Amino acid sequence: MNNAYLAKAKEKIPDAQILSIVAAKRARQLALGARPMIKCDAEDHLDVALLEIGEGLLSYEFGLEKKPESADEAAAGSEEAGTENA
């Protein structure tokens, strides 16, 4: 792994855990045949992924999760369902 590419990628994604996940997923895509978005002399897929991140060509976003209902809303919903059937 090229330390210069890693330092550049850390500027874009400072959280080490998130950076490792994003880089690993992109390296896997490259290993499975995806085309690199940047020219790089390195043959290592992880180096290419880190360079793509460092150049700002690759980013991430968290998926939106459905908010769980509060206990009061769930109870109100079950009471309404019970009265409609009666």
N, C-alpha and C positions, 0 to 999 in steps of 0.2 A: 504494500500500500504506500502510495506516495504521500509524504507528510505535507507537502505544499498543497496538494489537492484537498487534503483533509482540513487544513487550516482555512482554505478558501471556502469550503463547504460549511465550516463552523460559523463563519461570518453570516451566512444566510439562514442556517438552522442551528441556533446555539444550544438547544437541548440535545444532549448526546444520545439519549434513548430514541428520540424521534428521528434524529439524523441516521442512526444505525438502521432503523426500520426502513426508512425511505431509500437509503442507499442499497440495502440488501434486496428490497423488492425490485428496484431498477436493475441491479446487477443480474438478478434472476431473469428478468425480461430480456436483457441483452444476451444472456447465456442461451436462452430459448430461441434466439433469432431476431429479436427486435433490432431495428437500425439505431445506431447512435445519433444523437442530435447534435453532436459536435465532433470535430476532427481531433483525434488524440493519438499520440504515438504509443501509448500504453496498450498492452494486449490484455491486461487484467480488467475484467468487467467492472470490478469495484472501483478501480481508478477512473474509468470512464464515467461511472455513475456519480462519483464525488465531484468530478470536473463539471458535469452537467448541472449539479446542484450549485456549485460555486459560481457558475456563470449565470445563474438565475433562470435556467431553462426548465428546471424541475422544481416543483413545490409540493405541498401537501395540504389537505384539509381534513378535518374530522367529520365523520358522518353525523347527521342529526338523529338523535334518539328521541323516541316518543316519550313525553313526560309521563311518569306513572301517576295515576289518579290518587288523590289524597283519600284517606279513609272516610272522610265526611262525604265526598262526592260519590264514592263507591256505594256507601250506605244509602244515600239519597236515590241513586240510580236503581238499587235493588228494591227499595220501598215503592218507587214509582212503577216498576215492573210488576210487583205483587198486586197493586191496586188495579192495574189495567186488566189483569186476568180475572178479577172477581166479578 
